[in-house]
Amino acid sequence: MKDSKYKKITNFLLASSLFVLAIIAYAITAHVRHKENPKDKLVPTISQIIDGFQRVAFEPDRRTDEYRLVLDTVASLKRFLISLAFLVLAVLLGLYMGLFPLVNQVFHFFVLFFDKIPALALLPILFIVFGLGEVSKIALILLGVFPTIVLDTCLRVEGLPRQQLIKARTLGSSNTQIAYRVVLPQILPAVLDTIRLNFKAMILFLIAGESLAATAGLGYRIFVVRRYIAMDIIIPYVLWMSLLAFLADYLVQLWVRKRYTWNTAK
């Protein structure tokens, strides 16, 4: 029991050591720069960062009377979650492409071609076609990650032993039963891992869309305060976005471990 407790403490200390060193290094750098120039804006002190976070998180905006961090977080999370919901279609398409040669023949090269198009290059076209509203931002995120999820799912399905499918057909299973009862449960943990590893790309496309056309959002706020070199606000926003992405990634990992214990054991 004691060994297990000490092991947990040791693991925690090891995992947090680099974070502590990074904070110490930043604090020393900020102290040195402010000692030379008390008005330095590029590297705010820890206290200035905390003060900036308090202003955006706990003090309402004078013009709108809204809490900026809350407003921006809700706006960005809404766009992110809607995009994430559409990725269900990517998983289903990849599932059918991997199972049925005809579907694969129709979609494979089309999806592969779009997967190679830089999504950011399509941003002006999206704004022209869909306008500057929410649709263009969500479409940008989907164009950036949708084809990748489709192709990854297809490869996962094709990697399964074909004997399983033959045996399922021999036992009288229909195509739908094979797809959703035999294949999908086996590939879903790996597909979820692929989706969570694409969270960073989704956030990148979200920031790109918000930075060009938005009235609220984490990316929008960063580019607004950039004009004033407000690093005491930019750094908390970047850390907040990273923390949200980290929590989302961790929750998906935790759910996969709890739901698919056989995959974790493997």
C-alpha positions as CSV (number, residue, x, y, z in Angstrom):
1,M,0.0,0.0,0.0
2,K,2.8,2.4,0.9
3,D,4.8,1.5,-2.2
4,S,1.7,2.3,-4.3
5,K,1.3,5.7,-2.5
6,Y,5.0,6.5,-3.0
7,K,4.8,5.5,-6.6
8,K,1.9,7.9,-7.2
9,I,3.7,10.7,-5.5
10,T,6.9,10.0,-7.5
11,N,4.9,9.9,-10.8
12,F,3.2,13.2,-10.0
13,L,6.5,14.9,-9.2
14,L,8.1,13.6,-12.3
15,A,5.2,14.6,-14.5
16,S,5.0,18.1,-13.0
17,S,8.8,18.8,-12.9
18,L,9.1,20.2,-16.4
19,F,6.1,22.5,-15.8
20,V,7.7,23.8,-12.6
21,L,11.0,24.4,-14.4
22,A,9.2,26.2,-17.3
23,I,7.4,28.5,-14.8
24,I,10.6,29.3,-12.9
25,A,12.5,30.0,-16.2
26,Y,9.7,32.3,-17.3
27,A,9.6,34.1,-14.0
28,I,13.4,34.7,-14.0
29,T,13.3,36.0,-17.6
30,A,10.4,38.3,-16.8
31,H,12.2,39.6,-13.7
32,V,15.4,40.3,-15.6
33,R,13.6,42.1,-18.5
34,H,11.5,44.2,-16.1
35,K,14.6,45.1,-14.1
36,E,16.1,46.5,-17.3
37,N,12.8,48.0,-18.5
38,P,9.9,48.3,-16.1
39,K,7.5,49.1,-19.0
40,D,8.3,45.9,-20.9
41,K,5.2,44.4,-22.5
42,L,6.6,41.4,-24.3
43,V,7.3,39.3,-21.2
44,P,4.8,40.3,-18.4
45,T,5.5,39.2,-14.9
46,I,3.5,36.4,-13.2
47,S,1.6,39.0,-11.2
48,Q,0.7,40.9,-14.4
49,I,-0.5,37.7,-16.0
50,I,-2.7,36.9,-13.0
51,D,-4.0,40.4,-13.1
52,G,-4.8,40.2,-16.8
53,F,-6.7,36.9,-16.2
54,Q,-8.7,38.4,-13.4
55,R,-9.7,41.3,-15.7
56,V,-11.0,39.1,-18.5
57,A,-12.5,36.4,-16.3
58,F,-14.0,38.2,-13.3
59,E,-14.5,41.8,-14.4
60,P,-17.4,42.6,-16.9
61,D,-16.5,44.5,-20.0
62,R,-17.3,48.2,-19.7
63,R,-19.1,48.4,-23.1
64,T,-21.0,45.2,-23.2
65,D,-21.2,44.4,-19.4
66,E,-20.2,40.8,-20.3
67,Y,-17.4,38.6,-18.9
68,R,-15.0,38.4,-21.9
69,L,-13.4,35.0,-21.1
70,V,-16.8,33.4,-20.5
71,L,-18.3,34.9,-23.7
72,D,-15.3,33.8,-25.8
73,T,-15.1,30.3,-24.3
74,V,-18.8,29.6,-25.0
75,A,-18.5,30.9,-28.6
76,S,-15.4,28.8,-29.3
77,L,-16.7,25.7,-27.6
78,K,-20.0,25.9,-29.5
79,R,-18.1,25.9,-32.8
80,F,-15.8,23.1,-31.7
81,L,-18.6,20.8,-30.4
82,I,-20.7,21.3,-33.6
83,S,-17.7,20.4,-35.7
84,L,-17.0,17.4,-33.4
85,A,-20.6,16.2,-33.9
86,F,-20.2,16.2,-37.7
87,L,-17.1,13.9,-37.3
88,V,-19.6,11.1,-36.6
89,L,-20.4,11.2,-40.3
90,A,-16.7,10.8,-41.1
91,V,-16.5,7.7,-38.9
92,L,-19.5,6.2,-40.6
93,L,-18.2,7.0,-44.1
94,G,-14.9,5.4,-43.3
95,L,-16.6,2.4,-41.8
96,Y,-18.6,1.8,-45.0
97,M,-15.6,2.5,-47.2
98,G,-13.6,-0.2,-45.4
99,L,-16.4,-2.7,-45.5
100,F,-17.8,-2.3,-49.0
101,P,-15.6,-2.2,-52.0
102,L,-18.1,-0.3,-54.1
103,V,-18.4,2.5,-51.5
104,N,-14.6,2.6,-51.3
105,Q,-14.3,2.8,-55.1
106,V,-16.6,5.8,-55.2
107,F,-15.2,7.8,-52.3
108,H,-11.6,6.8,-51.7
109,F,-9.8,9.0,-54.3
110,F,-12.2,11.9,-53.8
111,V,-11.6,11.9,-50.0
112,L,-7.9,11.4,-50.5
113,F,-7.7,14.3,-52.9
114,F,-9.5,16.7,-50.5
115,D,-7.2,15.4,-47.6
116,K,-4.2,16.9,-49.5
117,I,-5.8,20.3,-50.0
118,P,-4.6,22.8,-47.3
119,A,-7.8,23.8,-45.5
120,L,-6.6,27.4,-44.9
121,A,-6.2,27.9,-48.7
122,L,-10.0,27.4,-48.9
123,L,-10.8,30.0,-46.3
124,P,-11.4,32.9,-48.8
125,I,-13.7,30.6,-50.8
126,L,-15.6,29.6,-47.7
127,F,-16.1,33.2,-46.7
128,I,-17.4,34.0,-50.3
129,V,-19.7,31.1,-50.5
130,F,-21.0,30.9,-46.9
131,G,-20.4,34.5,-45.7
132,L,-18.7,35.5,-42.5
133,G,-21.0,33.6,-40.1
134,E,-20.7,30.4,-38.2
135,V,-21.1,28.1,-41.2
136,S,-17.8,29.1,-42.8
137,K,-15.9,28.6,-39.5
138,I,-17.3,25.2,-38.9
139,A,-16.8,24.2,-42.6
140,L,-13.1,25.2,-42.3
141,I,-12.6,22.9,-39.3
142,L,-14.4,20.0,-41.0
143,L,-12.4,20.5,-44.2
144,G,-9.2,20.3,-42.2
145,V,-9.9,17.1,-40.3
146,F,-12.9,15.3,-41.8
147,P,-11.0,13.6,-44.7
148,T,-8.3,12.4,-42.3
149,I,-10.8,10.8,-39.9
150,V,-12.5,9.1,-42.9
151,L,-9.3,7.6,-44.3
152,D,-8.0,6.6,-40.8
153,T,-11.3,4.8,-40.1
154,C,-11.2,3.1,-43.4
155,L,-7.7,1.8,-42.8
156,R,-8.7,0.5,-39.3
157,V,-11.5,-1.5,-40.9
158,E,-9.3,-2.9,-43.6
159,G,-6.8,-4.0,-41.0
160,L,-9.3,-6.3,-39.3
161,P,-8.9,-10.0,-40.0
162,R,-11.3,-10.9,-42.9
163,Q,-12.0,-14.2,-41.2
164,Q,-14.2,-12.4,-38.7
165,L,-16.4,-11.0,-41.4
166,I,-16.6,-14.3,-43.2
167,K,-17.6,-16.1,-39.9
168,A,-20.2,-13.4,-39.2
169,R,-21.8,-13.8,-42.6
170,T,-21.7,-17.6,-42.1
171,L,-23.7,-17.2,-38.9
172,G,-26.3,-15.2,-40.8
173,S,-25.4,-11.6,-39.8
174,S,-26.6,-8.9,-42.1
175,N,-24.3,-6.1,-43.4
176,T,-25.7,-3.7,-40.8
177,Q,-25.1,-6.1,-38.0
178,I,-21.5,-6.8,-39.2
179,A,-20.9,-3.0,-39.5
180,Y,-22.3,-2.0,-36.1
181,R,-21.9,-5.1,-33.9
182,V,-18.7,-6.7,-35.2
183,V,-16.5,-4.0,-36.8
184,L,-17.4,-0.7,-35.2
185,P,-16.8,-1.8,-31.5
186,Q,-13.4,-3.1,-32.4
187,I,-12.1,0.0,-34.3
188,L,-13.9,2.7,-32.2
189,P,-11.2,3.0,-29.5
190,A,-8.5,3.6,-32.1
191,V,-10.7,6.0,-34.1
192,L,-11.4,8.0,-30.9
193,D,-7.7,8.2,-30.3
194,T,-7.3,9.6,-33.9
195,I,-10.0,12.2,-33.2
196,R,-8.5,13.4,-30.0
197,L,-5.1,13.6,-31.6
198,N,-6.7,15.9,-34.1
199,F,-8.0,18.3,-31.5
200,K,-5.0,20.5,-31.9
201,A,-5.7,20.8,-35.7
202,M,-9.3,21.6,-35.0
203,I,-8.4,24.3,-32.6
204,L,-5.9,25.7,-35.1
205,F,-8.6,26.0,-37.8
206,L,-11.0,27.4,-35.3
207,I,-8.5,30.2,-34.4
208,A,-7.9,30.9,-38.1
209,G,-11.6,31.3,-38.7
210,E,-12.2,33.4,-35.6
211,S,-9.2,35.7,-36.3
212,L,-10.5,36.8,-39.6
213,A,-14.3,37.1,-39.0
214,A,-15.9,36.9,-35.6
215,T,-17.3,39.0,-32.8
216,A,-16.5,36.6,-30.0
217,G,-14.2,33.6,-29.5
218,L,-10.9,32.8,-28.0
219,G,-9.0,33.2,-31.3
220,Y,-10.8,36.4,-32.0
221,R,-9.9,37.9,-28.6
222,I,-6.2,37.0,-29.0
223,F,-6.0,38.8,-32.4
224,V,-7.9,41.8,-31.1
225,V,-5.6,42.4,-28.1
226,R,-2.5,41.6,-30.3
227,R,-2.8,45.2,-31.7
228,Y,-2.0,46.6,-28.2
229,I,0.7,44.0,-27.5
230,A,-1.4,42.9,-24.5
231,M,0.7,39.9,-23.6
232,D,-0.8,39.9,-20.1
233,I,-4.1,38.9,-21.7
234,I,-2.8,36.8,-24.7
235,I,-0.8,34.4,-22.5
236,P,-3.8,33.6,-20.2
237,Y,-5.9,33.0,-23.3
238,V,-3.3,30.7,-24.8
239,L,-3.0,28.8,-21.5
240,W,-6.8,28.6,-21.1
241,M,-7.2,27.2,-24.6
242,S,-4.4,24.7,-24.0
243,L,-6.0,23.6,-20.7
244,L,-9.4,23.1,-22.4
245,A,-7.8,21.0,-25.1
246,F,-5.8,19.0,-22.6
247,L,-9.0,18.3,-20.5
248,A,-10.9,17.2,-23.6
249,D,-8.1,14.9,-24.6
250,Y,-7.9,13.5,-21.1
251,L,-11.6,12.9,-20.8
252,V,-11.7,11.0,-24.1
253,Q,-8.7,8.8,-23.0
254,L,-10.4,8.2,-19.7
255,W,-13.7,7.2,-21.3
256,V,-11.9,4.8,-23.7
257,R,-10.1,3.1,-20.8
258,K,-13.3,2.7,-18.8
259,R,-15.5,1.7,-21.7
260,Y,-13.0,-0.5,-23.6
261,T,-11.1,-2.3,-20.9
262,W,-10.1,-5.1,-23.4
263,N,-8.4,-2.5,-25.6
264,T,-6.4,-1.1,-22.6
265,A,-5.3,-4.6,-21.6
266,K,-4.1,-5.2,-25.1
